[in-house]
């Protein structure tokens, strides 16, 4: 799916950790033919491969912190320059997380905001329950609480950034996977 001007679609999905972003992003990418770029998956792959970036990221993530802008902006800029994204478009999952990253994304995109930033809205109590149930090593109550606190202070201002640029849609993330997906496709389809 491309925009009316023929440019590939640029989407961002936001939401607290455990909101179902990854699941819904994969479904959206398949539906619209865009490339799903999950910074979490990219970072976990770097950790697994033992690269310098991976080791730096692992130390930060193990402490329950978010990986810094310098690392993330570099990783994403390299990925967005690849041919598949230039032709098919992209759905960014996990980036941007800060307004500094959003400013960098706009710069990478040639001074424009993404076509749509979707905030998948799921209450804190529900995402905490979901993250504890998935059983990842870095999902302890303490690290979950810390990540959610960081999300509220560092990432929540992104909503205003996207809203100011007229590209924010807030979608209720509660319900069945199909119900949530139907709400998401409704807002993406409205771009046409």
C-alpha positions as CSV (number, residue, x, y, z in Angstrom):
1,X,0.0,0.0,0.0
2,X,1.4,3.4,-0.9
3,X,0.2,6.9,-0.2
4,X,-1.8,8.8,-2.9
5,X,1.4,10.5,-4.1
6,X,3.0,7.1,-4.7
7,X,5.4,7.3,-1.8
8,X,5.6,4.2,0.4
9,X,3.7,4.2,3.6
10,X,5.5,5.1,6.8
11,X,3.8,3.9,10.0
12,X,4.8,3.9,13.7
13,X,3.1,1.8,16.3
14,X,3.4,2.9,19.9
15,X,2.2,1.5,23.2
16,X,3.4,0.3,26.6
17,X,5.5,-2.9,26.6
18,X,3.1,-5.8,26.7
19,X,0.4,-4.0,24.8
20,X,0.5,-6.4,21.9
21,X,2.4,-4.1,19.6
22,X,4.6,-6.9,18.1
23,X,1.7,-9.2,17.3
24,X,-0.4,-6.4,15.8
25,X,2.6,-4.9,13.9
26,X,3.3,-8.3,12.2
27,X,-0.4,-8.5,11.2
28,X,-0.4,-4.9,9.9
29,X,2.8,-5.5,7.9
30,X,1.4,-8.5,6.2
31,X,-1.9,-6.8,5.4
32,X,-0.3,-3.6,4.0
33,X,2.9,-5.1,2.5
34,X,5.2,-2.8,4.5
35,X,8.4,-4.0,6.3
36,X,8.0,-4.6,10.0
37,X,11.0,-3.1,11.8
38,X,11.0,-4.1,15.5
39,X,13.8,-2.4,17.3
40,X,13.3,-4.9,20.2
41,X,13.9,-7.8,17.8
42,X,16.9,-6.0,16.2
43,X,18.4,-5.4,19.7
44,X,17.8,-9.0,20.8
45,X,19.5,-10.3,17.7
46,X,22.5,-8.1,18.3
47,X,22.7,-9.5,21.9
48,X,22.4,-13.0,20.6
49,X,25.2,-12.5,18.0
50,X,27.4,-10.9,20.7
51,X,28.3,-7.8,18.7
52,X,29.7,-4.7,20.5
53,X,26.3,-3.0,20.0
54,X,24.6,-6.1,21.4
55,X,26.7,-6.2,24.5
56,X,26.1,-2.5,25.2
57,X,22.4,-2.9,24.6
58,X,22.3,-6.1,26.9
59,X,23.8,-4.2,29.8
60,X,21.2,-1.4,29.5
61,X,18.2,-3.8,29.0
62,X,19.3,-6.1,31.9
63,X,19.2,-3.0,34.1
64,X,15.6,-2.4,33.0
65,X,16.5,0.8,31.1
66,X,15.8,1.9,27.5
67,X,18.7,1.8,25.0
68,X,20.0,5.3,24.4
69,X,19.1,7.5,21.5
70,X,22.6,7.4,20.0
71,X,22.5,3.6,19.5
72,X,18.9,3.5,18.4
73,X,19.0,6.3,15.9
74,X,22.1,4.8,14.2
75,X,20.5,1.3,14.0
76,X,17.2,2.7,12.6
77,X,18.8,5.1,10.1
78,X,20.8,2.3,8.6
79,X,17.8,0.1,8.3
80,X,15.5,2.7,6.8
81,X,18.1,3.3,4.0
82,X,17.8,-0.3,2.8
83,X,16.0,-1.0,-0.6
84,X,13.1,-3.0,0.8
85,X,11.9,-0.1,2.9
86,X,12.4,2.5,0.2
87,X,10.2,0.4,-2.1
88,X,7.6,-1.2,0.3
89,X,7.4,1.3,3.2
90,X,7.8,0.5,6.9
91,X,6.0,-0.1,10.2
92,X,8.3,1.0,13.0
93,X,7.7,-0.9,16.2
94,X,9.7,0.4,19.2
95,X,11.1,3.5,17.5
96,X,10.8,6.4,18.2
97,X,10.6,6.2,22.0
98,X,11.6,9.8,22.8
99,X,11.0,13.2,21.1
100,X,14.7,13.3,20.3
101,X,14.3,10.1,18.4
102,X,11.1,11.4,16.7
103,X,13.0,14.6,15.6
104,X,15.8,12.3,14.2
105,X,13.2,10.2,12.4
106,X,11.7,13.3,10.8
107,X,15.2,14.3,9.7
108,X,15.9,10.8,8.3
109,X,12.6,11.0,6.4
110,X,13.6,14.3,4.8
111,X,11.8,16.6,7.2
112,X,8.4,14.9,7.2
113,X,6.5,13.1,10.0
114,X,5.3,9.5,9.5
115,X,2.0,9.1,7.7
116,X,0.4,7.6,10.9
117,X,1.5,7.0,14.5
118,X,-0.8,4.5,16.2
119,X,-0.9,4.4,20.0
120,X,-2.1,1.0,21.1
121,X,-3.7,1.9,24.4
122,X,-3.7,-0.9,27.1
123,X,-3.9,-0.1,30.9
124,X,-0.7,-0.6,33.1
125,X,-2.3,-3.4,35.1
126,X,-3.1,-5.4,32.0
127,X,0.4,-5.0,30.4
128,X,2.1,-5.9,33.6
129,X,0.0,-9.1,33.8
130,X,0.8,-9.9,30.2
131,X,4.6,-9.4,30.6
132,X,4.8,-11.5,33.7
133,X,2.9,-14.3,31.9
134,X,5.3,-14.4,28.9
135,X,8.2,-15.4,31.1
136,X,11.2,-13.6,29.5
137,X,14.3,-13.4,31.6
138,X,14.2,-9.6,31.6
139,X,10.6,-9.5,32.7
140,X,10.7,-9.4,36.5
141,X,8.2,-7.3,38.4
142,X,11.0,-4.8,39.2
143,X,12.2,-4.4,35.6
144,X,8.6,-4.3,34.2
145,X,7.7,-1.5,36.7
146,X,10.9,0.4,35.8
147,X,10.3,0.1,32.0
148,X,6.7,1.2,32.4
149,X,7.8,4.2,34.5
150,X,10.3,5.1,31.9
151,X,7.7,4.8,29.2
152,X,5.4,7.2,31.0
153,X,8.2,9.8,31.5
154,X,10.2,9.5,28.3
155,X,7.9,8.0,25.7
156,X,4.5,9.4,26.5
157,X,5.5,12.9,25.3
158,X,5.7,11.4,21.8
159,X,1.9,11.3,21.8
160,X,2.0,15.2,21.8
161,X,4.7,15.2,19.2
162,X,2.7,13.1,16.8
163,X,-0.6,14.9,17.7
164,X,1.0,18.3,16.9
165,X,1.9,17.0,13.5
166,X,-1.6,15.6,12.9
167,X,-0.7,12.0,12.5
168,X,-1.7,10.4,15.8
169,X,-4.4,7.8,16.2
170,X,-5.2,6.2,19.6
171,X,-6.6,2.7,19.3
172,X,-8.1,0.6,22.2
173,X,-5.8,-2.4,22.7
174,X,-8.1,-4.4,24.8
175,X,-10.2,-7.3,23.4
176,X,-9.4,-10.2,21.1
177,X,-6.5,-10.1,18.7
178,X,-9.1,-9.8,15.8
179,X,-11.0,-7.0,17.5
180,X,-7.9,-5.0,18.0
181,X,-6.7,-5.7,14.4
182,X,-10.0,-4.5,13.0
183,X,-9.7,-1.2,14.9
184,X,-6.1,-0.8,13.6
185,X,-7.0,-1.5,10.0
186,X,-9.8,1.0,10.2
187,X,-7.4,3.9,11.1
188,X,-4.8,2.8,8.5
189,X,-7.4,2.4,5.7
190,X,-8.6,6.0,6.5
191,X,-5.3,7.3,5.1
192,X,-6.4,6.5,1.6
